[in-house]
């Protein structure tokens, strides 16, 4: 059956290269008329290789989304644009809390001690707090880049599945501008209206020498999940913040950029429903939950042009804070019992809350020298240093029983020094070869309560690429390696009755690595009216860290017990049908399965669908006088998948009781849904008025199933209900 599935995936890739359709948010802009009046797709320039290149000339799998496309689609969250990118899955757990998965590389929807397999960059800064995914509002972006496959050579640890890059607009030395935007929308069953206010100002200070760019925003989302216990609603919240960028170019060769980013999320609680308490989007939580996240980021980027090469120096520092409270009334009843009151064991109703407070600080510096001017030999060399620290305190408080009966105090300090280089050599007019290598030295110390552990590791991450480019077509073969750092679990809790044999083997877990083998093509056809990209890949993932259940669930450390094979195909098509009219399609098929002799052998990796497909249409009237209409419609299909590795539910003491109570025997299949989005608007001068509908037909399919949630009842994350809104933008 698996062979047939992979064959069907190849068939899907072929179909993609022949299909017609476009997602609403895509890499290609509306077609530009040529001198003869024929449409032609705009070029997209990316910097994924650390130099500016046309996306169709880069010999690896990349998608790019322009800032103008984001604005037209009223994209405010990751779900508004990442779902249109082939090979990408998004697991949402709440406002500003997402786990991005590329090419199926996941063993769980998320974990408190396990970092993801995708690294997110804001401009030149890697955002990885070790406690949550850090998100920056995608407002006033030049473009977004999604790099699929391991990117260890240029982007370091953690980029097993790929890298997400958010590239903001830079200050303009000449143009004074102010753009104000206001959006009002209504979410089905929402407790009020949603709103989104923003302003973007560009202020030249000295022509061609200095300029300032300021961005501010506040986005309010209404609650739409009813809490049967309190009678109120949850699921919404507020996102607010801003950015300031000062750019100085005292001489033509020197360019200095200073940036500050502030991003704050105040979420009203988990975006989950508990269907076993009733129909509809309801939950039963014994108190008000919240999740507050705060980011302060400072970045300096300086470049100097020597003519034959460009020197780039980057210094970044950020502080990420997290404070949340979750209802844990039925969480780890066995621990409560062992802590002193067996009568409370299992399913008794009492008020127990988990309070989690964390602070992550990161400092990083990078210096690189990039060649210029020669197409025969391009080279890059660089060095990188980072120092990250994490402090996290988690407490369980139960006033009726023991007060604060459990506290987990965790700190982590990690340092990294790396050197890297890459050479691109042209072998004649059509052939070329790329060789890249990075060496990283890591030192990490973790303390859990009174126990501490250290890890030291040196890692090589190479990349090899062979390309053939006859005219407007590009064919490439790539081999690359990525890795993710291991960590320290700490010992099991000191509670009566907790005995674990060979506990030393579970105190730490090692790094996992991935080798990727990829064959791809990129083609410009029909005089620039048609772009086609496609890739086939095979990946071997080794030493995968997986949560294991010990002592009836009282101790769940990470252990390197897994290995997996991932095969897949992905592709994108864009066609400029007529002036102003663009059709595109994209899709991917991924067969990601564990292998070996473990209990998980042959299971599909969780939290990511095997099949994703997008299709749609965009239009903007070219050259019109007065009001210029534009619009787009797209459909996004997400295939089925499971939320955890083991299809059978947990067999620990609490898990088995909960699953018996709610009549569950197997992990359900989730996903398998289609979302439709549309937008339409008119522009005239500096005025832009548009309407949009997200999830037009109101699908509320489950995207994640947690059989053992803090609150006790199995919980589901689900597609955000239909949202319809109106946006007014005014340039002054």
N, C-alpha and C positions, 0 to 999 in steps of 0.2 A: 504493500500500500504506500509505503514511503517513497518508493521509486516512482510510482504513478503520481504522487503529490508533487515531487520535484519536476517531473515532466510537465505537469499542468502549470507549474510556475514558469517554466521556460516558454510554454505556449502563451502565458499571460504577457511575458516580456515582449514576445513577437507582436502580440495584439496591441500593446502599448505603442510600439513604433509605427503602427498603421492607424491608430485611433485619432479621432478629432474631438477636442473638448478642452476646457480650461478651468482650473480652480480660480476662485476669485482673487486669491493672493498668490502670485506666481513670480518667477524670476524674470520673465520677459515683460517689458512694458508694451503698451499699445503700439502698433506698427507705425513706423515713420515713413512718409512718402519719399520716394527717391526723386531725382530730377525729372524722370519720365512720368511721375505720378503713380508709380507702382509702390505698394507697401513693402516695408522691410522691417524685420524685427530689430529693435535697438540692441546694441552691444551692452553687456554687463561686465564691468571691471571689478575683480576681486583681488584680495591680498592674502589669500590663504597660504601662498608659498612665501610670504614675507616680502613680496615684490608685486607691483601692480601688473596684472595680466588679464586678458580677456578670458572669461569663464570657459569658453569653448576651446581655449588653447591650453588649459590646465589638465595634465594627464592623470586625473583622479576624480573620484565621484564627489561633486559639489552641487548644492543648490543655493541660489541666492534670491532674496526677496527685497525689492526696493522700498525705500521709505514712502514714496508716493503710493505704491500699491497698498501698503499698510494703512495709510490715511484714508484712501478711498473705501476700503473695506471696514472702516471703524474698528480696526484691530487694537485691542487693549490688553489681552492676555495671551499667554503662549498658545492656548487652544485655538485662538483665532487665526493662527498662521502655520503652526507646526504640523497640524493635521493634514495640510496640503502638501507636505514634503514626503516623497517616497522613502520607505525604510525607517520612518520615525513613528514611534508610539508615545503617547502622553498619558501618564497615570496621575489623575487629579485627586488630591485628598482634602483640599480646602483652598480658600482664597490665598493666592501666592505660594501655594505648596504643591509643587508638581515634580514628578520624576520623569525625566526625559530618557527614552530608550531608543537606541539606534541599532538596527539590524538584529533585534531580538536578544541583545545581551543583557539579561536580567535573570536573577534567581528568586527575586521577591519584589514586591511593589516598593519596598523601602525598608530601612532598618536604622535603629538609633545609632549603631556603631559602624555601619557599612556604608562607605561612600558609593556614589553611582559610577556608571561606566561612561559617562559623557561629561566633559569639562565645558563650562560656560565661561566665555570671555566677554567682558565689557571693554571694548577697544583693545588695549594691550594688557589688561589685568585679568588674571584667572581668578574666578570666584568659586571657592570651595571651602565652606565653613566646617565641614565634618559633622554638622548637626542638622542641616536642612539644605535644600536647594535654594540658592540665592537668586532672586529674580530682580531685574531692573525694568521699569516701565518702558515698553518699546515705543516711546514717543520721540519725535524729531530724530529719527534714524536715517542715515544715508542708505544703509542696507543691512540685512541680516545674512549671514553665511552659515550653512550647515555642511560640515565636512564629514562624510561617512567613511567608516573604517578607522583603524588605529592611527593616531597622529603623534606617536611618541617621540619622533625625531625632532619636530619643531615645537610641539606643545607639551611634552613631558608626560608625567604620571597621570593616570586616571582616564586618559582618552582612549580607552579600549574600543568603545563603540564608535566614537567620533567626537567632534567638537562643535559647539554652537558659539558663534561670534556675533555680538551686537556692535555695530559700527555707528557711532553717533555722528550727526552733522558737525562740522567744524566751523568756528567763527569765520565769517566772510569779511575780508579787509575793505570792501568797497560798498556793499549794499546795507543801508539802514532799513530794518523791517521789523514789523510786529504782527504776529498772527495770534488771534484769539479764537478759541473753539469752545462750543457748548453743546453737550449731548444730553438729551433726555430719553429714557427708554423705560419699558415696562416688561418685567419678567413674569411669565405665567405663574399665578399663585403667590406672587411677590407681595410682601407687606409694605407697599408704597412704590414709589418710582425710583429708578436708578438714575444717577447723574454723573457727568464727567465734564469737568472744567479744566482748561489748560491755556497757557500763554507761552509764546516763544518769541524772544526778542533778540535781534542781532544789532550790535552797536559798534561801528567802526570808531576807533579812538584816534588813530592816525593812518591815513590812507596808505595801504600796502605795507604797514609796519605793525599795527596792533589792532585787535578787535576783541569784543566781548560778546558771548552768546549765553543767554539765560533762559532756562526752561522751568516752568512751574506747573503743577497739576494737583487735582484732587478728584478721586473717583469713588463714588458711593454705590454699593450694590445692596439691594434690598434683601431681607431674609425671606426664604421661601420653603423652609422645612419646618413643620410644626412639631413642637415638643409636647407630647401628650401629658407629661408629668407637670410641667410648669404652665402650660397653656400658651406660651409665647412661640416665636419663630426664630430660626437660626439659619446659618448658611451664607449670610452676606457679610458685609464689613466695609471698611474704608481703606483705600490706598492713596497715599499723599506723598509729596516730596518735590524735588527739583534738581536741577543741575546748573552749574556755572562753569564756563570754559573761557579762559583767557589765552589768546594766541598772539605771540610776538615774533616778528621776523625782522630783526635789526639790520641784517644784511641778507642778500638774496640766497646765500648758501646755508644760513642758519634758521631753523624753524623751531620755536619753543611752544609747547602746549601745556597749560596747567588746568586740571579739571577737578571739580568737587561734585560728588553725587550724594544725594540724600534720598532714601527710599524707606517709607514706613508703611507697614501693613497692620491693621487692627481687624482681625477676623473674629466673627461672633461665635465661632465654634466649628466643629467638623462638618463638612458637607456630605453627610451620610444619612441614609434612611435605614430603619430597622423594620423590614416588612412583616416580621412575626408579631409585631404589636398592632398591626392594622394595615388597611389598604391605603395607598397614596404615599406621598413623601412625608413620612412621620418617623419620629424617634421618641424614645423615652429616656431622658437623662434627668438625674435627680438634682441638678442645679445648672446654673449658667456656666457654659464653657467659653474659653477664649483662646486665641493664639495671636500674640503680638510679635512682630518681627521688625527689626530696625537695622538699617545699613548706612554707614558713613564711609565714603571712599574718597581718597585723595590720590591723584595720579599726575605724574610729570612725564612727558615724552619730548625728547629733544632729538633733532636730526641735523646732521651737517653733511653737505654735499662736497666731496673732494674731487668730483669729476669722474674719476675711474671707479669710485666706490662711495657709498653713503653710510655714515655712522649713525646708529640709532641707540639712544640710551633711555631706559625706562625705569622709573622708581614709583612704586605703588604701596599704599598702606590702606587697609580698611578694617573696620570694626563691625562685626555682625552680632546682634543680640536677639535672643529668643526668650519669650516668657509665655508659657501656656498652662492652662488648667483643663484637665479632662476628668469626666466622671469615670471612676474606676470601681464602682460599687460591687461588681461581680468579678473583678480582676484578681487572679491568683488567690482564690479562696483557700487553697492548700497552704499558702504562705501565711495567710491570716490565722488559719487554724493552728499551725505550728508556732505562731508567734504568741499564742497564749489563750485562745478561746475556740476550742474545737466545735462548740455549738454554733459558731458563726460560719462553719465550713460550707463552701459550695455556693448555694443559691439564695441565701438569706438576703433580705433587702435592708441595706444600711448605707449610710452616706460615707463613701470613701472617694477621695479625690487625689489625683496625681498632679502635683505642681512641678513644672520643669522650667528651670532657669539656666540659660547658657550664654556665654560670651566667647566669641572667637575673634582673634586678632591676627592679621597677616601682614607681613612686610616682604616685598619682593623687589629685586633689581635684575635688570637684563641689559646686556650690551651686545650688539651685533653689528657686523660690518658686511654690507651687501654690495656685490660688484655691479657696475653699470657700464653700458655702452657696447658690450660685446655680445653678439648672439652665438658665437662659437663656443664660448666658455662662460658660464655664469656660476658664481660661487657665493657662499654665505658661511660665515663663522660667527660663533657667539658664545657667551657664558651667561649663566643664570644662578641666582641665589635667592632662597626664600627661607623665612622663619615664621612658623605658624604656632599659635598657642590656643588652647581651648580649655575653658573651665565650665563644668556643668554640674549642677546640683539638682537631683530629682528626689522628691519626698512624697510619701503616701500618708495622708492625714485622714483619720477616722475618729471623729469626736465621740461617738457613742461607745467606742471600744477602748482604744489605746492612745488616742490622740495621734501624735506623729510617731508611728511605730516603725517606719522604714525610711532610711535616707541613703542615697547613693551619691557619692562625691567623686567626680571623675575629672582629671586634668590630663592634657596631652600636649607635648611640645615636640615639634618636628622641624628639622632643618634639612635643607637640600642644597647641594652645589652641583651644577651640571655644566658641561661643555658640549657644544654641538657644531655640526658643519654639514654642508650639502654642496654638491657640485653637479651642474647640468652641462653635459658635453654634447655638442652637435656632431653627429657622425654623417657627414655629407649634407645634402640639401633636405632630406626627408627623415632621416633616422636620428634618434637622440637617446641618451642614457642619463639617468639621474641616480646618484649615489648619496645617501645621507646616513649619518650616524650620530648618536647622542649617548654620552655616558653620564649617569646620574648617581651621586652618592647621597644616601639618605641616612639620617640618624633620628630616631624617634624614642621618646620616653613617655610612658603612660602610667598614671597612678589611678587606681580605683580604691577608694577609701584608704586603708593603711598599706595597701599592696601596690608594688610597682614593678614594671618590666621595661626592658630596653630592646630595641631592634636596630641593627645596622645592616645596610645592604648597598651593593653597587650593581647597577643594571645597565646593560647595553640595549639600545633600541635602534636597529638599523632600518633603512628603507631603500629598496631597489626599484627602479622604474625604467622600462624600455618602451619607447614610443616610436610610432611611424606616422608621419603626417604628409600625405600626398595631397597638396592643395588644400581644399576646404574640409577635408576629413582627417580625423585623428583616431588612431588605434593605439592602445597601450596595454602593457602587462605590468602589474605591480605586486611586489612582495613587501610586507611591512610588519612590524612587531609593536605591540603595545603592552603596558602592564599597569597594575594597580597595587598600591602598597598594602601590606598586611597590617596587623595591629595586635593589641593586647586585650584579652577578654577580662582578665581578672579572675579571682577565685570564686567559687560558689558561695552563696549566702551562708552565714553561720547560724543555722537554724536547727532545732532538734529533728533528728530523723534524716537529715540530708547527708548521705554517704555516696561518694562517687569514686569508683575504681579508676586508677590511673589518671587522676585529675591533672597531673602536670602537663599531659599532652594537649589539654584544652585551654591552658592559660594564654597561649598566643596562637595566632594564625598567620600564615605566610602570604606573600604576594601571589597574585594570579597573573598569568601572561596569555597573550593571544597572538597567533601568527595568522596573517590574512594574505590570501592569494586572489588576485583580482584581474579580470580581463574586461576591458571596456572600450567604448567608442563614442565619439562626438562628431556630429556632422552638420555642416551648413549646406542646405539644399535649396533649389529653386531660386537662385539669385538672392539668398538671404531671407526668403519668406518662410522657410521651414528649418527648424532646428530639432535635431534628434540626439538624445544621449541615452546610453544603455550600459549596464555593467552586470557581469556575473561574478560571484565570489564564493570562495570556500574558506572557512576560518576554523582553526583548532584552538579551543579555549581550555587551558590546563590549570589545575590547582584552584578550582572555583571555591570560594568561601561560601558555606551554606550553614544556616542556623540548624543546630541539632538539639533535640529535646532530651534532657537528662533529669533524673530524680523527679519524675512525674511533672515536669514543667517548671520546677523551681530554679533550674539552671539551664539556660539556652545559649551556649557559646557559639561563636563562629568557628568552623573547622574546614580545612581544605580537603574536601572529600569528593569533589566533582570534577568531571571533564566533559566537554561538549563539542559537538561538530555542528557548524552552521553553514548551510548552503543557501544561496539566494540569487535572485535577479531583481533588477530595478531599472526603471527608465522614465524619461520625460520627453514629451513632444510639444512643440509650440509652432503654430502656423498662423502667419499673417494673411488671413483670407482676403481682406479688402482693407481699404484705408480706414483706420480706426477700429477694425474688427479683428480680434485675436481669439483663436481657439487653441487650447492645450489639453493634454492628458498626462497623468503620471500614475505610476503604480509600482508595487513591489510584492514579491513573494519570498518568504523566508521560512526555511525548515531548520529550526534550531532545536537540537535534541541532546540530552545527556547520554553519555556512554559509559562503559565500564561495568563493574560488578556491584555497584552500590544499589541501595533500595530505590534510587531514582532513575536507574538505567532505562533508556529509551523514552523517557518522558520528554514532552515538549517543554522548553523553557517557558516560564510563566510571564504574565502581565503584558504580553505583546502579541498582537494578531499575526497570523502567517500571511494574510492577504490584506492589502490596503490599495484602494483605487480612488482617484479623483478625476473629475471631468467637469467642464463648464465653458463659460463664454464671457468675454468682456468687450465693451464697446465704448469709445469716446469719439464724438463727432469732430473730425479734424477741420481746422481752418474756418470754423463758423464765426459769424459776426453776431455779437450779442450773447444770449444765453447758449452755452454749449452743454448738451446733455451727455451723460456717461452712465454706465451701469455694468453690472456683472451678476452672474448666477453660477453656482457650482454645486456639485453633489460629491459627497465624501463617504465612501464605503469603508467600514472597519470590520474585519473578519472576527471570528470567534477565537477565544482563548480561555485559559484558566488563570486564577489569581495566585496560586501557590504551586510549589513543586509536587507535593504529595496529593494525589487525587482523593485518598481517604482522609477523613478529618483527623485532628489531633487525638492521640490516645492517652495524653496525660490526664491526670485526675480531674482537673477542672474542665479541660476541653471535652472530655468524654461526657461529663455530666451536662454541660451546656448543650452539646450536640444531641444528646438523648432528649433533653427537655424540648428542644425545638424541632425534633423529628427529622434531623438531617443525617444522611449516611455518606454522601459524597460531595466533593467540591463541585458546585455547579459551573456550567459553561457560561461565560459572559461575552459581551461584545456582540458582533453580528448585527450591525445596524447601518443605516444610511442617514446622513444629515444633509439638509439642503439649506443654503444660505444665499441671500441676494442683497444687492444694494443698487440704488439708482439716485442720480443727482444731476444738478445743473451748476455750471460755473459761468460767471461773468465778471471780468476784471478780477478784483480781489475777493469777491463773494462766492461762497460755495455752500450750497444747500443740498442735503442728501437724506435719504431714508434707508434703513437697513432692517433685515430680518435674519436673525441667527437661529438655526434649528427651526426652520419655517414650519414644519409639520409636527413639531412638538414631541419628538422621540424622547423617551426617558429611560432608555435601556441602561442596564448595569454595566459599569466599566471596571469595577473592582469589587470582589467579595471577600470580606474578612470574617472567617468563621468564629474568631475569638477576639472580639473587640474589647476595649477597656470597659465599656458599659455592660458587657455581658452578652447581650443578644447579638447574633450575627448581623453585621452591618454591610451596607452596599454604598459605594460611590456610584454616581449615575450621571448621565448626560444632563448638563444644565438645561432647564426648560426653555421653551421658545421665548426669545427676547426680540422685541420690535422697538425701534427708536428713530429719532430724528437728530441730525447734526447740522449745526450752522458754524461755518468758519469764515472769518473776516480778516483780510490782510489790510493793514493800515500803513 
